[in-house]
Amino acid sequence: MITYTKLYHILVDRGMSKEQLRQHAGLASGTMTSISKGLPVNLKTIDAICKVLDCQPGDILEYVNNQSSIK
């Protein structure tokens, strides 16, 4: 599962709100809702966020294996 916890840490560190990010990146409010809920977003969205924050995708998201074991 992909988490966006790192994104929220960057926003706090930079004193930027989710709404400011949304506006600067040109994202729809529904896209920010998806991110807030931990839902997948497309690479175009990730690209726009990275452009605004001048960072790499790995700086804003990470994969977390939520399965205790593979069957």
Backbone bond lengths (Angstrom), bond angles and torsions (degrees), N, CA, C in turn:
res aa  C-N    CA-C-N  psi(-1)  N-CA   C-N-CA  omega(-1)  CA-C   N-CA-C  phi
1 M - - - 1.429 - - 1.525 108.39 -
2 I 1.308 116.94 140.28 1.459 122.56 178.54 1.524 109.34 -89.22
3 T 1.330 116.61 133.97 1.457 120.91 174.66 1.523 109.29 -119.67
4 Y 1.311 115.09 151.58 1.469 121.56 -178.27 1.526 111.18 -112.02
5 T 1.316 117.37 23.24 1.461 121.69 -178.74 1.528 111.57 -57.01
6 K 1.315 116.12 -39.91 1.467 120.08 179.82 1.531 111.02 -61.45
7 L 1.323 116.95 -36.33 1.459 121.13 178.39 1.517 110.38 -59.60
8 Y 1.326 116.74 -45.42 1.464 120.29 -178.46 1.521 111.58 -64.73
9 H 1.332 117.32 -35.44 1.464 120.51 176.92 1.532 110.69 -65.03
10 I 1.323 116.85 -41.44 1.467 120.29 178.15 1.515 110.15 -63.28
11 L 1.319 117.00 -43.67 1.467 119.84 -179.54 1.525 110.74 -61.16
12 V 1.318 117.60 -43.29 1.466 120.96 178.35 1.525 110.10 -63.09
13 D 1.332 116.94 -46.37 1.468 121.36 -179.31 1.526 111.91 -59.20
14 R 1.324 116.26 -33.24 1.466 120.72 -177.20 1.524 113.29 -96.74
15 G 1.317 116.03 0.59 1.460 119.82 179.29 1.520 113.01 65.35
16 M 1.317 115.90 34.59 1.461 121.53 -177.39 1.522 109.82 -113.44
17 S 1.308 116.52 136.80 1.465 120.38 177.76 1.531 110.08 -86.29
18 K 1.325 115.25 164.17 1.473 119.08 175.34 1.517 110.43 -62.52
19 E 1.314 117.00 -35.42 1.461 120.65 179.18 1.525 111.35 -66.84
20 Q 1.311 117.53 -39.82 1.469 120.36 176.55 1.526 110.26 -63.56
21 L 1.319 116.47 -43.31 1.464 119.97 177.39 1.520 109.89 -60.39
22 R 1.314 116.52 -46.81 1.464 121.20 -179.45 1.528 110.75 -55.82
23 Q 1.321 116.52 -46.10 1.460 120.51 -178.42 1.523 112.02 -67.19
24 H 1.332 117.13 -45.98 1.471 120.70 -178.88 1.523 112.23 -65.68
25 A 1.326 116.66 -33.73 1.467 120.91 -178.56 1.531 112.13 -87.85
26 G 1.331 116.96 -8.74 1.465 120.19 -179.81 1.524 112.63 69.68
27 L 1.318 116.70 37.81 1.457 121.23 -177.36 1.525 110.93 -97.57
28 A 1.312 115.65 150.48 1.459 121.02 175.41 1.526 108.92 -74.28
29 S 1.321 116.30 153.42 1.462 119.68 179.33 1.531 110.87 -62.10
30 G 1.330 117.04 -32.99 1.462 120.94 177.31 1.517 112.53 -63.17
31 T 1.317 116.68 -32.12 1.465 120.67 178.00 1.516 109.87 -67.56
32 M 1.330 116.62 -42.39 1.459 119.50 178.07 1.525 111.02 -66.56
33 T 1.322 116.27 -33.54 1.468 119.98 175.90 1.525 109.74 -63.71
34 S 1.329 116.74 -43.12 1.470 120.86 177.78 1.521 110.66 -59.24
35 I 1.325 116.54 -44.62 1.468 120.37 179.09 1.520 109.83 -62.45
36 S 1.328 117.13 -44.24 1.466 121.34 -179.73 1.522 112.00 -60.88
37 K 1.335 116.49 -32.21 1.463 121.13 179.77 1.526 112.76 -88.25
38 G 1.334 116.52 -1.15 1.455 120.35 -179.87 1.510 113.63 76.12
39 L 1.327 116.52 21.90 1.467 121.08 179.66 1.524 109.80 -85.95
40 P 1.330 117.43 157.09 1.468 119.91 179.56 1.527 112.04 -66.75
41 V 1.318 115.21 146.45 1.463 121.86 172.27 1.524 107.52 -128.12
42 N 1.322 116.23 162.56 1.463 118.62 -176.02 1.527 111.94 -81.03
43 L 1.317 115.39 167.42 1.463 120.53 -177.15 1.518 112.61 -66.77
44 K 1.312 117.69 -26.69 1.462 120.56 176.25 1.535 109.71 -61.92
45 T 1.307 116.63 -38.84 1.459 121.78 177.21 1.524 110.70 -65.92
46 I 1.317 116.37 -46.88 1.469 121.12 178.84 1.525 109.57 -60.10
47 D 1.333 116.80 -41.78 1.457 121.93 178.77 1.529 110.75 -60.53
48 A 1.320 117.11 -45.45 1.470 121.40 -179.14 1.529 111.01 -63.47
49 I 1.321 116.62 -41.67 1.465 120.49 179.18 1.523 110.68 -65.53
50 C 1.324 116.64 -44.92 1.465 120.66 179.35 1.522 111.58 -62.80
51 K 1.315 116.79 -36.16 1.458 121.02 178.16 1.527 110.42 -63.45
52 V 1.328 116.77 -46.30 1.461 121.29 -179.37 1.530 111.01 -65.61
53 L 1.318 117.04 -42.77 1.458 121.33 -175.86 1.526 113.05 -88.99
54 D 1.346 117.50 -5.13 1.465 122.91 -177.70 1.529 110.04 51.42
55 C 1.338 114.65 59.23 1.461 120.11 -177.76 1.527 109.91 -142.91
56 Q 1.306 115.78 177.83 1.455 123.42 177.31 1.531 109.43 -98.69
57 P 1.348 118.76 155.65 1.464 120.33 179.09 1.528 113.72 -53.58
58 G 1.306 117.29 -38.44 1.459 120.89 179.49 1.520 113.62 -66.02
59 D 1.340 116.17 -15.52 1.461 120.16 177.00 1.526 112.11 -78.72
60 I 1.344 117.09 -17.85 1.468 119.92 -174.79 1.527 114.15 -118.10
61 L 1.316 117.49 -12.55 1.463 119.59 179.16 1.512 110.52 -145.27
62 E 1.324 114.63 161.24 1.457 119.32 175.82 1.525 109.46 -150.95
63 Y 1.313 114.97 155.50 1.455 121.75 177.22 1.522 108.23 -93.35
64 V 1.324 115.90 130.16 1.459 122.36 176.86 1.518 107.87 -123.16
65 N 1.316 116.84 121.92 1.459 121.22 178.77 1.513 107.90 -77.83
66 N 1.319 116.43 111.88 1.469 120.74 -178.05 1.517 112.76 -96.40
67 Q 1.314 117.62 10.41 1.468 121.23 176.20 1.512 107.90 -99.35
68 S 1.321 117.12 134.78 1.463 119.86 -179.65 1.529 111.14 -73.60
69 S 1.322 116.79 -28.81 1.461 119.92 177.27 1.533 109.22 -158.08
70 I 1.306 115.05 153.07 1.459 120.93 177.34 1.511 108.18 -92.53
71 K 1.316 116.14 130.47 1.464 119.49 -177.96 1.494 110.43 -106.59
